[in-house]
Amino acid sequence: MMVALTPPAILLALLVTAAAEPSPRVTTDTPEYCRSLVTRLAGLPAAQQEPSRSLGAEGERLCGSGHVRTGIAKLRRAVRAAQATR
C-alpha cells in the first residue's frame, strides 16, 4: 500500500526529524579547530589512556608544525578512542 504525503505533512516530518538530531558541528581545517579538539580531548576521562594519549599528542604536534589537516585527523581519532573506552 502506497501512502502519498501532502506538502505540509512532508514539511512537518522534516521538521520533526531535524529537531530530533543534534545540530551539526561546523569544522574547518584551522589551528583554532585543532585547539578545540585538544580541549575536547582533555575533558574526557580516558584521554590519558592509550591510544588516546599518543594520538592526541601526535595530533597536537602536527597542528603545531603546520600540518593542520593531518593533526585534526589524529585528534579526531584520539577523541573517538577516548569516548569508546567509557
C-alpha positions as CSV (number, residue, x, y, z in Angstrom):
1,M,0.0,0.0,0.0
2,M,1.4,3.3,-1.0
3,V,0.7,6.5,1.0
4,A,1.0,9.9,-0.5
5,L,2.1,12.7,1.8
6,T,0.8,16.3,1.3
7,P,3.4,19.1,1.2
8,P,2.5,20.2,4.8
9,A,2.9,16.6,6.1
10,I,6.3,16.3,4.4
11,L,7.4,19.6,5.9
12,L,6.3,18.5,9.3
13,A,8.1,15.2,9.0
14,L,11.3,17.0,8.0
15,L,11.0,19.5,11.0
16,V,10.4,16.7,13.5
17,T,13.4,14.7,12.1
18,A,15.6,17.8,12.2
19,A,14.6,18.6,15.7
20,A,15.5,15.1,16.9
21,E,19.0,15.3,15.5
22,P,21.8,17.3,17.3
23,S,22.9,20.4,15.4
24,P,25.8,19.7,13.1
25,R,29.2,20.8,14.3
26,V,31.0,23.1,11.8
27,T,34.5,22.0,11.3
28,T,37.3,23.7,9.5
29,D,41.0,23.0,8.9
30,T,42.3,25.7,11.1
31,P,44.6,25.9,14.1
32,E,41.6,27.1,16.2
33,Y,39.8,23.8,15.4
34,C,42.9,21.9,16.5
35,R,42.8,23.7,19.8
36,S,39.1,23.0,20.1
37,L,39.8,19.3,19.7
38,V,42.7,19.3,22.1
39,T,40.4,21.0,24.7
40,R,37.6,18.5,24.0
41,L,40.1,15.6,24.3
42,A,41.5,16.9,27.6
43,G,38.0,16.9,29.1
44,L,37.4,13.2,28.5
45,P,38.3,10.8,31.4
46,A,40.0,8.3,29.1
47,A,42.2,10.9,27.4
48,Q,45.3,9.7,29.4
49,Q,44.9,6.1,28.3
50,E,46.4,4.6,25.2
51,P,45.8,5.0,22.3
52,S,44.1,8.4,23.0
53,R,47.1,9.8,24.7
54,S,49.6,9.1,21.9
55,L,47.2,10.0,19.1
56,G,46.3,13.3,20.9
57,A,50.0,14.2,21.4
58,E,50.8,13.4,17.8
59,G,47.8,15.4,16.5
60,E,48.8,18.4,18.7
61,R,52.4,18.2,17.4
62,L,51.3,18.0,13.8
63,C,48.9,21.0,14.2
64,G,51.7,23.0,15.8
65,S,54.1,22.3,13.0
66,G,51.7,23.4,10.3
67,H,50.2,20.0,9.3
68,V,46.7,21.0,10.4
69,R,44.6,18.5,8.4
70,T,46.7,15.6,9.5
71,G,46.7,16.8,13.0
72,I,43.0,17.2,13.1
73,A,42.6,13.6,11.8
74,K,44.8,12.3,14.6
75,L,42.9,14.4,17.2
76,R,39.6,13.1,16.0
77,R,40.8,9.6,16.2
78,A,42.0,10.3,19.8
79,V,38.6,11.7,20.8
80,R,36.8,8.7,19.3
81,A,39.2,6.3,21.1
82,A,38.7,8.2,24.4
83,Q,34.9,8.1,24.0
84,A,34.9,4.3,23.2
85,T,36.6,3.4,26.5
86,R,33.8,4.9,28.6
